[in-house]
Amino acid sequence: MSIFVAYIAVMCLLLFLPNVFMSNHGIDLTSQNFDFVGDFKDRISAGSWGVNIIPFRTMKSYIKYSGVFHVFLNIAGNILIFIPFGTMLPMLYDDMRKFYRVAVLSATFSFLVEIVQFFVGRSVDIDDFILNTIGGMIGYFVFKMIQNKYN
């Protein structure tokens, strides 16, 4: 259980800490980005927050405008970060030993990550949500392979 908690803590640092790091290095994350009463549409259209709700748009953009490394980093990184999530859940909780439960919880957790990223001024991307969820599902299959090997 403590490994899972440590994994979640490290994942949160990777997903949320960079903005703290950026603000300490001259990138402005002033209170205007955290005015929760204001109109989010204005900020989204003005580009204050990067929001992509069109599936595969970011992946297509990386393929078209970036090198292979950036495509790999985006796709593999978003999948890999959730594989331990999908592997450890069924290891720790017997009621999570069904594929659909791991898939739903992976999707839910990924969605929550995207919501938090929205409020801390990070980009929000449906592609990240899709890839994270796929990572959680792959993690479940890793669990099944481990389970089959040792049973």
N, C-alpha and C positions, 0 to 999 in steps of 0.2 A: 504494500500500500504506500509506503514512504517513497518508493521509486516512482510511482504514478503521480504522487503529489509533487515531487521534484520535477518530473517531466512537465506537468501542467505549469509550474512556476517558470521553468525555462522557456516554455512555449509563449507564455504571456510576456516575458521579457523580450523575446524576439519579435513579437507582434506589436507590442506597445511601447517599449523603451526607446526605439529609435527617434521618436518625436521629442522626447526629453533631451536626448543627445543632440538633436538638431537645434533645439532652442538654445542650448548652451553653446552652440557654435554659430550663432548669428542668424538662424532662420527663425523668422518671427511667428510665434504662436501666441499672439496677444489675446486679450479677452474678447476681441471681436469674433474670434473663431469659436468662442465658447458661450455666445449669447443664445441660450436655448429658447428664448422667447421670440427671437427674430424669425424672419422668413427664410427657411432653408433653401427654397427654390432660387432665391437671388444668389446665394453663395454658390450653389451648385452650378448655375448657368454662368456665373462670373469666374468659375474655376477655382474658388477658394478651397473647395474639397473636390477631389477626383472621385466621381461616382460613375460606375459603369453597370447598367442593368441590362445590357444587351449581351446575351450569351455568346461567347467565343470572340467578342470584339477585341479584347486585349490580346488574346492569343494570336489572332490574325494580324494585329498591329505589330506585335513582336516579330512575327514571321516576315512581314513585309518590310519593316523599317530597322530591325535589329539583327545582330548576328546570331548565329546558332547558339552561342553561349548564353545569351539572354533568353532565348526561347527555352533552352534546357533548364536554365536557372529558375525561370518562372514556373514552368510545368512541373519539373521534378521537385523543386523546393516546396511547392504547395501540396504536392502529393506526399512527399516524404515526411513532412512535419506532422501529418495526421496518421501515418501508419502505426506508430506506437500507441496512439489513442485506441485504434481499432483492435490492436493486439492485446493490450493490457486490460481493457474493460471486461472481456469474457474470462480472462485469467483471474480477475479479482472478484467478479460478481457472477454467481451461477445463473442468475436470471438474465444476464446479458449474453448468454451463449446461443442466441438465435441471431441469424444474419440480419433480419429486418430491424431488430432492436439496436444493434450496433450501427446500422445504416441511418436509422432515424436519429439516434443520439449524436452521431458524427455530424449529420446535417444540422441539427439543432445547435450544437456547440460551434460549428463553423459560422452559422448565421449570427449567433451572439457575438462572436469575434468581429464579424463585419460591422455589427451595430456599434460595438465599443470603438472600433476604428473610426467610424463616422464621427463620433462625439469627441475623439481626441485629435481630430484633424487629419487623420490618415486617409488613404484612398480606400474606397469600398468597391468591390468588384465581384460580380456574379461569377466570373471565371474562377476566382479564388475559392468561392463557396463550392462550386462544382468540383474543382480539383481536390480541395480539402476533404469533401465527402467521399470522393473516389479513394483517397488515401486511407480514410477510416475503414472503408469496405475491403480494401486490399489487406489492411491490418487484420481484419477478421479472418481472411483466408490464411494469413501467416499463423494466426492462433490455431486454426484447424490443422495446418501442417504440423505444428509443434505438438498438438494434442494427439494426432494420429501416430506420430513418431514415438511418443512416450506412453501410449496406451496399448 
